[in-house]
Each structure stands twice: as C-alpha cells, then as structure tokens.
Amino acid sequence: MMLSLSRVAIDELLLLLVPFALWLWALIEIIRSDFKNNNKTIWLLVLIFLPFLGWLLYVIIGRDQRVKR
C-alpha cells in the first residue's frame, strides 16, 4: 500500500514539474534571444498568459522567428 501511494505522489510531482520546466526553459530562451520586430514582447505575453499552450506554440512557431547570430 505504501509503495503505490508514493508512486502516485511521484507521478503527480512529475505532472507538475515537467510542464513547469518546459515553461521556464521557454521563458529563459525568449529573454536571452533576439527577435525580429517586436516579437520578443509578444512571445513573453503569450507565454505568461497561456502557460501550457504558450511554450508549445513557441517551440512550434517562435523559435523560427529568432534572429540568427
């Protein structure tokens, strides 16, 4: 019984930490990168107001909008 209870706690913790880690990664990458036009502000707002969807959209669309160094 105790083993299954701790396994549930680990699963729940992973369900919280993985999306947070991805969100944090996207936030750091947006802050550190240069974007065309005013896209940095737009991506920060998308990430803040739509946390789960925001990092997913950033990975799919936003990374291509960065200025290449």
Secondary structure, DSSP 8 states (H G I E B T S, - for coil): -HHHHHHHHHHHHHHHHHHHHHHHHHHHHHHHS-BSTTHHHHHHHHHHHSHHHHHHHHHHTGGGGB---
